Amino acid sequence: MSDCAIVGHDGHRARAFLMREGRLLDRAEGPGREAALAALSARPDRVFHIGEGAPDSLPAALLPGSPGRGLPGLTQDSPADVLDGWVRLLLSGFAEARPDWDGVALVLTDQLSHWVHLSAREAVSCQSFLTPRLITALGG
């Protein structure tokens, strides 16, 4: 895969990442998506916008192969579950660091924990839990 940029708003600020074959080359922040992209050391032709587009059904590749697509979330029918584009980005980095991984990866956010089965650089299935939210609610 050639260089690409991934950009999205995380609820606080826009963040942009310059990547080559799943490896992080540069990152930047800004008040909006365009400002974050402009702050990168380079801007490749392929730019994926996190959360843009309808979610892909599992199993699905961690990074879409089609240029011009966003980086949507992932969805699963049974058991019903949804992973957002930020989780998909984190899983992509995990898979790059462990290219032959075939097993379960844990992604923790401040609200949810996601257990995701990965195989052949695809997310195969997932199960999410409210554990972080429950710990916070119980004062932990």
C-alpha positions in Angstrom: 0.0 0.0 0.0 1.3 3.5 -0.8 1.3 6.4 1.6 -2.0 7.5 2.9 -3.4 10.0 5.4 -6.0 9.2 7.9 -7.9 12.1 9.5 -10.8 12.4 11.9 -12.2 14.4 14.8 -12.0 12.7 18.2 -14.6 14.9 19.9 -11.9 17.3 21.2 -9.7 18.1 18.2 -8.9 16.9 14.7 -6.1 14.5 14.4 -4.3 13.4 11.2 -1.9 10.5 10.6 0.5 10.0 7.7 1.0 6.3 7.1 3.0 4.0 4.8 1.9 0.4 4.7 0.4 0.6 8.2 3.4 2.3 9.7 3.0 5.8 11.3 5.3 8.4 9.6 3.9 11.6 11.0 1.0 12.9 13.0 -0.6 16.3 13.6 -3.5 18.0 15.3 -5.6 21.0 14.5 -8.9 22.7 15.2 -10.4 21.1 12.0 -9.6 18.3 9.6 -8.1 20.5 7.0 -5.8 22.2 9.5 -4.6 18.8 10.8 -3.9 17.6 7.3 -2.1 20.8 6.4 0.2 20.3 9.5 1.5 16.9 8.2 4.9 16.7 6.7 3.3 15.5 3.4 -0.2 15.1 2.0 -0.6 11.9 -0.1 -3.3 11.5 -2.7 -5.1 8.9 -0.6 -6.9 10.4 2.4 -9.3 8.4 4.5 -11.7 10.2 6.8 -12.5 8.4 10.0 -16.2 7.6 10.4 -17.0 8.5 6.8 -19.3 6.0 5.0 -21.5 3.1 6.0 -19.9 0.6 8.3 -18.3 -2.5 6.8 -19.7 -5.8 7.8 -17.4 -8.3 9.5 -15.3 -10.0 8.3 -13.5 -7.0 6.7 -10.0 -5.8 5.9 -8.6 -3.4 8.6 -7.8 -0.7 6.0 -10.0 -0.4 3.0 -8.2 -1.0 -0.3 -10.4 1.4 -2.4 -9.0 4.9 -2.8 -11.3 7.7 -1.9 -13.2 5.7 0.7 -13.5 6.8 4.3 -12.5 4.7 7.2 -15.9 3.7 8.5 -16.6 1.6 11.5 -17.2 -2.2 11.5 -20.5 -3.9 12.2 -21.5 -7.4 13.1 -25.0 -8.9 13.1 -24.6 -11.7 15.6 -24.0 -10.9 18.4 -24.8 -7.3 17.4 -21.8 -5.0 17.7 -20.3 -1.9 16.2 -16.7 -0.7 16.2 -16.0 2.9 15.3 -13.3 4.0 12.8 -10.9 5.0 15.6 -10.9 1.4 16.9 -10.4 0.2 13.3 -7.3 2.5 13.1 -5.9 1.1 16.3 -6.4 -2.5 15.1 -4.6 -1.6 11.9 -1.5 -0.5 13.9 -1.7 -3.6 16.0 -1.8 -5.8 12.9 1.1 -4.0 11.4 3.3 -4.6 14.5 2.2 -8.3 14.4 1.8 -9.1 10.7 1.1 -12.8 11.2 -1.2 -12.4 14.1 -4.1 -14.8 14.3 -5.9 -14.4 17.5 -7.8 -11.9 19.7 -6.8 -8.3 20.2 -8.1 -6.1 23.1 -8.8 -2.4 22.4 -9.6 -0.4 25.5 -11.2 3.0 25.3 -12.4 5.2 28.1 -16.0 3.9 27.6 -15.7 0.4 26.2 -13.5 -2.7 25.8 -13.5 -4.4 22.5 -12.3 -8.0 22.0 -11.6 -8.5 18.3 -10.7 -11.7 16.5 -8.0 -10.9 13.8 -6.9 -13.2 11.1 -5.0 -12.5 7.8 -5.1 -8.8 8.5 -8.9 -8.9 8.7 -11.3 -8.3 11.6 -13.3 -11.5 11.7 -15.6 -11.0 14.7 -15.9 -8.8 17.8 -17.4 -8.5 21.2 -17.6 -5.2 23.2 -18.2 -4.7 26.9 -19.0 -1.7 29.1 -16.3 -2.6 31.6 -14.4 0.7 31.6 -17.7 2.6 32.0 -18.8 0.3 34.9 -15.4 0.8 36.7 -15.8 4.5 36.5 -19.4 4.4 37.7 -18.4 2.3 40.7 -15.7 4.8 41.6 -12.7 2.7 40.5 
